[in-house]
Amino acid sequence: MSFRKDFAWGVATASQQIEGAYREGGKGLSIWDVFSHEPGRIRDGKNSDVACDHYHMFKEDVRLMASLGINSYRFSISWSRIFPNGVGDICEDGVRFYSELIDELLANGIEPYVTLFHWDYPYALYKRGGWLNDESVEWFAEYAKKIVELYSDRVTYFITFNEPQCFIGQGYLEAVHAPGVTLPYKDVFSMAHNVMKAHGAAVIAMRRAAKRPIKIGYAPTCSAHYPIDGSPENVEAAKKALFACPELSKYVLWNVSWWSDPVMLGRYPEDGLELYKDYLPEITEEDLRLMHQPIDFYAQNIYNGKEIKAGENGEPVVVERPENAPVTALGWPITPKCLYWAPKFLTERYGLPFYLSENGTATNDTLSSDGRIHDSARIEFLSSYLAELERAADAGVDIRGYFLWTLMDNFEWSHGYIPRFGIVYTDYETMKRIPKDSALWYRDYIKEKSKT
């Protein structure tokens, strides 16, 4: 069976990480523009003002994608490049930039997948309370409506939010991402509630504004637990672990079900309602109906997971990894089996076509004397993970696409420019793009899998 004939073979990027031009063309500030200028916030002391200069080099970047056989590109729109103040007047230069990018993609046979929000919240709206302000629901819906009005004549696929676990949990509890503040649990759960309401309000607004039929999805993330073997008791334990809500801590929002059950099933998970009851906002039936709007596909960003076995009474137990177990350059565990089990568990629970919206690895890439980047560790990572994803497709999981993170080395949030996730090497002094060995491997892999 293998992958579908119309499989989306893609790469993914985010506006804040690649565009640069942070004050050009009338763009407003994002919270990441502000955060990255604060001393001590970014690992290498850099900022995202220029990033990869994609704003000026997008045509070259699109041609590069086309040369690698990539047929789908997931990119995000900078909210403050369209609405400098988050609401109100739009910026025509920003509108033009994304319009030209979309046209360039289509001219090169690449399907655009537009993510509406990938963390770069307008600073003007943050000063008005951001996601803690109940008006944020309508702010986002109006933004989503405008994007669809502008681009749905050419764009079919839209994703509302990327990784709310990160932009709320890491931005307002862990304080390692913008805006880098620590709020009380009560405020953070209210923000999470507003994000999911904003998703639902946006879906309604987008459907109404679409110039032709569009497909809408949602792209959360989380650690993807998987069983130590295929025995029924261990499979059930892994599934239970994947969808369980954690105890209160600064990592409490790092889970699947709190963010996906309301959107996909129209209800919050019972264990979370009990664990967090003292910190929750009022949750009305109207809120749940708003969150639970019909969407067309479910996506998830998956990088790694934890191996699980059944303990006493079938309760999940994490299997400890050996000391020499492989990790990425960022110290993330390398666990390819998660790409078989997580799509299987997620589609069983949520029942929609599935996209792997991000997957990839940071490696210690250097430019060799022959002018090439020999990133064999990345090739091994991708090969092992994609083998498991193909196994899931062979088992009947409805997987529609895979988006490799990422096209080119870029501004990796609070880690700055030190980690390199790209299949294309970015020389930050010259902005030259150099395809790594992994880019050529991915090109050949796509070509081979597209034959079957």
PATORLO-196432 format. One line per field, with one value per residue (C-alpha): residue number from 0; residue in three letters; x negated, z, y negated. Coordinates in Angstrom, 2 decimals. Example, Ala and Ser with C-alpha at 12.3 -4.5 7.8 and 13.67 -1.06 7.14 Angstrom:
nr <- (0:1);
rest <- (ala:ser);
x <- (-12.30:-13.67);
z <- (7.80:7.14);
y <- (4.50:1.06);
% end
This chain:
nr <- (0:1:2:3:4:5:6:7:8:9:10:11:12:13:14:15:16:17:18:19:20:21:22:23:24:25:26:27:28:29:30:31:32:33:34:35:36:37:38:39:40:41:42:43:44:45:46:47:48:49:50:51:52:53:54:55:56:57:58:59:60:61:62:63:64:65:66:67:68:69:70:71:72:73:74:75:76:77:78:79:80:81:82:83:84:85:86:87:88:89:90:91:92:93:94:95:96:97:98:99:100:101:102:103:104:105:106:107:108:109:110:111:112:113:114:115:116:117:118:119:120:121:122:123:124:125:126:127:128:129:130:131:132:133:134:135:136:137:138:139:140:141:142:143:144:145:146:147:148:149:150:151:152:153:154:155:156:157:158:159:160:161:162:163:164:165:166:167:168:169:170:171:172:173:174:175:176:177:178:179:180:181:182:183:184:185:186:187:188:189:190:191:192:193:194:195:196:197:198:199:200:201:202:203:204:205:206:207:208:209:210:211:212:213:214:215:216:217:218:219:220:221:222:223:224:225:226:227:228:229:230:231:232:233:234:235:236:237:238:239:240:241:242:243:244:245:246:247:248:249:250:251:252:253:254:255:256:257:258:259:260:261:262:263:264:265:266:267:268:269:270:271:272:273:274:275:276:277:278:279:280:281:282:283:284:285:286:287:288:289:290:291:292:293:294:295:296:297:298:299:300:301:302:303:304:305:306:307:308:309:310:311:312:313:314:315:316:317:318:319:320:321:322:323:324:325:326:327:328:329:330:331:332:333:334:335:336:337:338:339:340:341:342:343:344:345:346:347:348:349:350:351:352:353:354:355:356:357:358:359:360:361:362:363:364:365:366:367:368:369:370:371:372:373:374:375:376:377:378:379:380:381:382:383:384:385:386:387:388:389:390:391:392:393:394:395:396:397:398:399:400:401:402:403:404:405:406:407:408:409:410:411:412:413:414:415:416:417:418:419:420:421:422:423:424:425:426:427:428:429:430:431:432:433:434:435:436:437:438:439:440:441:442:443:444:445:446:447:448:449:450:451);
rest <- (met:ser:phe:arg:lys:asp:phe:ala:trp:gly:val:ala:thr:ala:ser:gln:gln:ile:glu:gly:ala:tyr:arg:glu:gly:gly:lys:gly:leu:ser:ile:trp:asp:val:phe:ser:his:glu:pro:gly:arg:ile:arg:asp:gly:lys:asn:ser:asp:val:ala:cys:asp:his:tyr:his:met:phe:lys:glu:asp:val:arg:leu:met:ala:ser:leu:gly:ile:asn:ser:tyr:arg:phe:ser:ile:ser:trp:ser:arg:ile:phe:pro:asn:gly:val:gly:asp:ile:cys:glu:asp:gly:val:arg:phe:tyr:ser:glu:leu:ile:asp:glu:leu:leu:ala:asn:gly:ile:glu:pro:tyr:val:thr:leu:phe:his:trp:asp:tyr:pro:tyr:ala:leu:tyr:lys:arg:gly:gly:trp:leu:asn:asp:glu:ser:val:glu:trp:phe:ala:glu:tyr:ala:lys:lys:ile:val:glu:leu:tyr:ser:asp:arg:val:thr:tyr:phe:ile:thr:phe:asn:glu:pro:gln:cys:phe:ile:gly:gln:gly:tyr:leu:glu:ala:val:his:ala:pro:gly:val:thr:leu:pro:tyr:lys:asp:val:phe:ser:met:ala:his:asn:val:met:lys:ala:his:gly:ala:ala:val:ile:ala:met:arg:arg:ala:ala:lys:arg:pro:ile:lys:ile:gly:tyr:ala:pro:thr:cys:ser:ala:his:tyr:pro:ile:asp:gly:ser:pro:glu:asn:val:glu:ala:ala:lys:lys:ala:leu:phe:ala:cys:pro:glu:leu:ser:lys:tyr:val:leu:trp:asn:val:ser:trp:trp:ser:asp:pro:val:met:leu:gly:arg:tyr:pro:glu:asp:gly:leu:glu:leu:tyr:lys:asp:tyr:leu:pro:glu:ile:thr:glu:glu:asp:leu:arg:leu:met:his:gln:pro:ile:asp:phe:tyr:ala:gln:asn:ile:tyr:asn:gly:lys:glu:ile:lys:ala:gly:glu:asn:gly:glu:pro:val:val:val:glu:arg:pro:glu:asn:ala:pro:val:thr:ala:leu:gly:trp:pro:ile:thr:pro:lys:cys:leu:tyr:trp:ala:pro:lys:phe:leu:thr:glu:arg:tyr:gly:leu:pro:phe:tyr:leu:ser:glu:asn:gly:thr:ala:thr:asn:asp:thr:leu:ser:ser:asp:gly:arg:ile:his:asp:ser:ala:arg:ile:glu:phe:leu:ser:ser:tyr:leu:ala:glu:leu:glu:arg:ala:ala:asp:ala:gly:val:asp:ile:arg:gly:tyr:phe:leu:trp:thr:leu:met:asp:asn:phe:glu:trp:ser:his:gly:tyr:ile:pro:arg:phe:gly:ile:val:tyr:thr:asp:tyr:glu:thr:met:lys:arg:ile:pro:lys:asp:ser:ala:leu:trp:tyr:arg:asp:tyr:ile:lys:glu:lys:ser:lys:thr);
x <- (0.00:-2.72:-2.07:0.80:0.28:1.26:-0.91:-2.11:-5.90:-6.86:-9.00:-7.81:-9.01:-7.77:-7.67:-9.57:-12.34:-13.16:-11.67:-13.73:-12.74:-11.27:-10.42:-10.17:-7.08:-5.12:-5.28:-4.36:-6.34:-5.69:-6.35:-9.34:-10.78:-10.70:-11.81:-14.78:-16.17:-16.15:-19.56:-19.97:-16.87:-18.49:-21.24:-23.81:-22.77:-21.37:-17.89:-15.57:-15.81:-17.33:-17.01:-17.39:-16.25:-13.51:-11.49:-13.90:-15.06:-11.80:-11.97:-15.36:-14.06:-11.02:-13.17:-15.40:-12.37:-11.25:-14.72:-14.42:-11.10:-9.13:-5.46:-4.06:-5.24:-3.92:-4.70:-3.22:-1.99:-3.20:-0.03:-1.74:-2.99:0.65:2.11:-0.70:1.47:3.05:6.42:7.57:5.71:3.92:0.43:0.49:-3.22:-2.67:0.34:-1.73:-4.65:-2.52:-0.59:-3.83:-5.12:-1.94:-2.13:-5.77:-4.94:-2.12:-4.25:-6.77:-4.19:-4.24:-1.02:-0.88:0.19:0.75:0.37:2.14:0.29:-3.18:-3.93:-4.70:-1.82:-1.39:-3.04:-0.27:2.29:0.04:0.10:3.89:3.78:3.11:4.72:5.82:8.17:11.45:11.50:8.54:11.03:12.46:9.08:7.85:11.10:10.91:7.31:8.15:11.09:8.89:6.23:8.84:10.42:7.01:5.65:8.33:8.61:5.24:4.73:6.74:5.07:5.08:3.93:5.16:2.57:-0.86:-1.77:0.36:-1.41:-4.53:-3.31:-1.21:-3.10:-6.63:-5.70:-3.70:-4.65:-8.18:-9.01:-11.65:-9.75:-8.22:-6.96:-8.95:-6.69:-5.35:-1.64:0.59:2.17:5.57:4.47:2.72:5.76:7.90:5.48:5.60:9.40:9.37:6.95:9.30:12.29:10.27:9.63:13.37:14.30:11.64:12.97:16.44:15.08:12.83:15.62:17.77:14.98:13.62:13.81:13.85:13.86:10.96:9.57:8.85:6.65:5.03:1.40:0.67:-2.32:-3.49:-5.71:-4.37:-4.35:-4.62:-4.56:-7.62:-6.06:-2.79:-1.15:2.40:1.61:-1.44:0.36:3.23:0.82:-0.96:2.32:3.40:0.10:0.37:3.77:3.36:3.29:0.22:0.11:-0.26:-3.77:-5.30:-4.96:-1.28:-0.17:-2.58:0.03:2.31:5.81:6.25:5.63:7.14:10.18:12.16:11.32:11.84:14.41:16.18:15.24:12.35:10.72:12.23:8.90:7.82:11.09:10.51:6.77:7.12:10.56:9.30:7.69:10.16:12.27:15.98:16.51:19.89:21.62:21.51:17.71:17.40:19.66:17.53:14.30:15.71:16.12:15.85:12.37:10.94:7.72:5.77:2.04:-0.58:-4.23:-6.12:-9.83:-10.14:-8.33:-8.69:-8.60:-5.83:-4.98:-2.06:-2.76:-0.50:3.18:2.19:0.99:-1.59:-5.23:-7.98:-10.77:-14.08:-16.42:-19.98:-22.65:-24.06:-20.69:-20.90:-19.96:-19.96:-22.30:-19.75:-19.70:-16.25:-15.76:-15.72:-12.68:-11.50:-8.77:-6.71:-5.93:-4.16:-2.20:-1.29:0.49:2.29:3.45:4.36:6.45:8.21:9.20:9.96:11.03:9.69:7.07:3.67:0.67:-2.74:-3.10:-6.67:-9.43:-13.19:-16.39:-19.13:-22.62:-26.09:-26.51:-29.71:-30.83:-33.47:-36.54:-34.77:-32.10:-29.42:-27.66:-27.79:-24.96:-24.76:-23.15:-20.18:-19.83:-19.82:-17.21:-14.91:-15.31:-14.38:-11.46:-9.99:-10.21:-7.92:-5.55:-5.37:-4.65:-1.70:-0.44:-0.79:1.27:4.12:3.59:4.93:1.74:1.95:-1.41:-4.80:-6.41:-10.10:-11.35:-12.90:-13.90:-16.93:-18.86:-17.19:-16.46:-15.63:-13.74:-15.49:-18.31:-19.27:-21.23:-23.29:-21.05:-20.79:-17.56:-17.63:-18.26:-19.76:-22.74:-22.41:-25.59:-24.43:-27.22:-26.47:-22.92:-24.09:-21.96:-23.83:-21.82:-23.15:-23.52:-20.16:-18.47:-19.69:-18.66:-15.16:-14.91:-15.74:-13.47:-10.51:-11.22:-11.39:-8.24:-6.30:-6.76:-4.90);
z <- (0.00:1.06:0.75:-1.26:-4.87:-3.90:-0.76:0.32:0.41:2.05:4.22:6.91:8.05:10.26:9.41:12.48:11.89:8.26:6.94:8.59:7.37:10.80:10.32:6.53:4.49:7.44:9.48:13.14:15.98:17.20:20.74:19.35:17.83:21.27:23.16:20.92:21.61:25.38:26.86:27.89:26.17:23.11:23.53:21.22:21.91:18.40:17.19:14.31:12.57:9.42:10.08:6.63:4.70:3.10:2.68:-0.06:-1.20:-1.37:-5.13:-4.79:-1.87:-3.83:-6.79:-4.39:-3.05:-6.57:-7.44:-4.51:-5.72:-2.85:-3.82:-0.69:1.47:4.92:5.87:8.34:7.88:10.22:11.71:12.29:8.70:7.58:10.53:12.04:15.08:15.16:14.13:12.03:8.95:6.83:5.40:1.61:1.37:3.65:1.62:-1.55:-0.13:0.68:-2.56:-4.54:-2.47:-3.17:-6.87:-6.97:-5.22:-7.62:-10.63:-9.41:-8.83:-5.03:-2.99:-0.30:3.21:5.17:8.96:10.37:13.67:14.46:17.71:16.49:18.27:17.47:20.21:19.97:20.97:23.68:25.28:25.31:27.27:24.47:24.90:28.41:26.92:25.88:22.83:21.52:20.18:17.76:17.01:15.70:13.85:12.03:11.07:9.83:7.84:6.10:5.19:3.60:1.77:0.39:-0.59:-0.82:-4.55:-4.74:-1.39:-0.42:2.84:6.01:9.55:12.43:15.19:15.45:18.80:21.35:23.97:23.21:22.68:25.85:28.01:27.15:26.82:30.02:32.39:31.56:30.41:27.93:24.86:24.10:25.93:28.65:31.63:34.33:35.03:37.56:36.50:36.51:33.90:31.77:31.65:30.68:27.84:26.65:26.71:24.60:22.09:21.43:21.22:18.77:16.69:16.48:15.73:13.02:11.38:11.17:9.76:7.27:5.89:5.34:3.70:1.41:-2.30:-3.07:-0.98:1.48:3.88:7.47:10.02:13.42:14.35:18.04:19.33:22.22:23.24:21.39:23.67:22.12:23.47:24.19:22.03:20.30:23.17:23.89:27.45:26.46:23.50:25.76:28.36:25.72:24.40:27.93:28.54:25.29:26.18:29.94:31.53:33.72:37.25:37.81:37.06:34.71:32.03:32.67:29.20:27.48:26.64:23.80:25.15:26.88:23.58:21.14:22.83:22.95:19.31:18.01:20.39:21.88:25.48:27.88:29.18:32.48:34.21:33.39:34.61:37.96:38.20:37.24:38.66:41.02:38.18:35.31:33.84:33.49:30.73:29.05:26.54:24.17:24.52:23.75:20.71:19.44:19.85:18.21:14.65:11.83:10.33:7.45:8.80:12.01:12.07:14.71:15.09:16.31:17.08:19.75:22.38:25.44:25.44:27.64:29.21:31.34:35.06:37.88:36.97:33.42:34.45:32.09:33.12:31.27:30.13:31.07:28.13:28.24:29.03:25.51:23.76:20.69:20.97:18.63:18.83:21.17:23.38:22.22:22.24:18.87:18.92:15.40:16.57:17.64:13.95:13.69:16.93:17.36:13.98:14.69:18.16:17.05:14.06:16.17:18.70:16.39:13.17:10.60:7.84:9.39:8.45:10.06:10.16:11.54:12.03:11.79:13.76:14.75:13.92:14.27:10.64:9.31:5.87:4.69:2.62:-0.46:-0.09:1.05:4.30:5.05:7.56:7.72:11.18:9.74:6.88:9.37:11.48:8.53:7.09:10.36:11.15:7.64:7.64:10.67:9.09:5.99:8.21:9.67:6.16:5.23:8.32:7.01:8.88:6.70:6.41:3.83:4.11:5.75:6.36:7.20:9.69:8.13:4.72:5.86:9.02:10.70:13.89:16.25:18.84:22.21:20.93:18.39:15.34:16.96:16.23:12.56:11.62:7.90:4.99:3.41:5.05:5.64:5.64:7.87:6.72:2.99:3.10:0.65:0.69:0.27:0.02:2.49:1.72:3.46:0.93:-1.91:0.03:0.58:-3.11:-4.07:-1.38:-2.65:-6.21:-5.24:-3.08:-5.70:-8.11:-5.91);
y <- (0.00:-2.46:-6.22:-7.66:-8.74:-12.31:-12.36:-15.81:-15.64:-18.87:-21.05:-23.47:-26.88:-29.74:-33.43:-34.65:-32.13:-32.88:-36.13:-38.85:-42.35:-42.81:-46.50:-46.64:-47.35:-48.69:-45.50:-45.84:-44.32:-40.79:-39.62:-37.69:-40.87:-42.42:-39.30:-38.62:-42.09:-41.61:-40.74:-37.12:-35.82:-34.22:-31.65:-33.24:-36.83:-37.23:-38.31:-37.55:-40.93:-39.43:-35.68:-34.02:-37.12:-35.03:-38.22:-39.25:-35.80:-33.86:-33.27:-31.62:-29.54:-28.37:-27.37:-25.45:-23.55:-22.73:-21.40:-18.99:-17.57:-19.08:-19.31:-21.00:-23.88:-24.65:-28.24:-30.68:-34.20:-36.92:-38.39:-41.75:-41.89:-41.92:-43.87:-46.00:-46.66:-43.22:-44.68:-47.62:-48.78:-46.21:-46.57:-46.36:-45.51:-42.52:-41.42:-41.68:-39.67:-36.62:-36.94:-36.85:-33.93:-31.96:-32.73:-31.64:-28.37:-27.57:-28.47:-25.88:-23.16:-23.45:-23.34:-26.05:-25.04:-28.25:-28.31:-31.33:-31.48:-30.19:-32.05:-35.61:-37.36:-41.07:-43.10:-45.72:-43.09:-41.67:-45.12:-44.86:-41.61:-39.15:-35.75:-36.70:-39.28:-37.62:-39.90:-37.88:-35.34:-37.87:-39.43:-36.12:-35.36:-38.70:-38.06:-34.55:-35.89:-38.47:-35.89:-33.65:-36.59:-37.50:-34.11:-31.41:-31.99:-30.20:-28.45:-25.37:-24.28:-26.37:-25.52:-27.68:-27.19:-25.66:-24.11:-25.97:-23.84:-25.89:-29.43:-29.32:-26.82:-27.93:-31.59:-32.05:-29.19:-28.11:-31.68:-30.47:-31.71:-35.09:-37.00:-35.23:-35.83:-33.52:-33.81:-32.05:-28.76:-30.41:-32.95:-30.35:-28.04:-31.04:-31.80:-28.20:-28.35:-31.50:-29.97:-27.06:-29.39:-31.49:-28.37:-27.69:-31.28:-31.37:-28.20:-29.74:-33.00:-31.22:-29.05:-32.13:-34.12:-31.39:-32.15:-28.43:-25.23:-25.16:-22.57:-23.57:-21.81:-22.21:-21.41:-20.83:-18.85:-16.69:-13.83:-10.79:-7.77:-4.31:-0.74:1.36:4.09:4.92:6.83:5.62:4.59:2.51:0.92:-0.09:-1.48:-3.59:-4.92:-5.81:-7.60:-9.56:-11.00:-11.44:-14.89:-15.55:-16.85:-20.57:-21.86:-24.39:-21.68:-21.04:-22.18:-19.80:-17.16:-16.07:-15.77:-19.14:-20.90:-18.41:-16.88:-20.17:-20.95:-17.42:-15.91:-18.92:-18.20:-18.56:-15.34:-14.21:-13.65:-17.20:-18.71:-17.02:-17.80:-21.46:-22.28:-24.99:-26.95:-26.72:-29.51:-29.02:-26.45:-26.76:-24.52:-27.47:-27.60:-23.90:-24.18:-27.06:-25.11:-22.00:-23.21:-20.65:-20.65:-18.64:-17.21:-16.79:-17.47:-16.96:-17.93:-14.85:-14.69:-12.02:-10.02:-7.84:-4.05:-2.69:0.66:1.76:1.85:2.93:2.84:1.85:-1.60:-3.13:-2.93:-4.80:-2.49:-4.08:-4.69:-3.33:-5.90:-5.64:-5.90:-8.16:-11.83:-14.83:-17.82:-19.41:-16.32:-15.21:-11.42:-9.67:-7.38:-6.51:-4.11:-7.13:-7.78:-4.47:-4.51:-8.19:-8.60:-5.32:-6.39:-9.93:-8.83:-6.21:-8.86:-11.79:-10.11:-12.56:-12.36:-12.90:-15.05:-14.86:-18.65:-18.73:-16.18:-16.55:-16.88:-19.25:-17.97:-19.47:-20.49:-22.03:-23.04:-20.54:-21.33:-19.95:-22.67:-20.23:-19.38:-15.66:-15.32:-11.54:-11.68:-13.54:-11.06:-8.19:-10.01:-10.71:-7.22:-5.52:-7.82:-7.71:-3.91:-3.89:-6.41:-4.23:-1.24:-3.17:-3.96:-0.28:0.58:-1.55:-4.82:-7.65:-9.70:-12.48:-14.22:-14.71:-18.10:-17.93:-20.50:-22.40:-23.72:-25.70:-26.47:-29.43:-31.36:-28.52:-30.60:-30.89:-28.66:-31.33:-30.25:-27.50:-24.47:-23.58:-21.81:-22.54:-20.21:-23.31:-25.00:-28.74:-30.79:-33.63:-35.95:-35.70:-34.24:-31.61:-28.43:-25.13:-21.88:-19.33:-15.64:-15.17:-17.48:-15.29:-12.18:-13.61:-14.49:-10.91:-9.47:-11.51:-10.45:-6.78:-6.81:-8.74:-5.81:-3.33);
% end
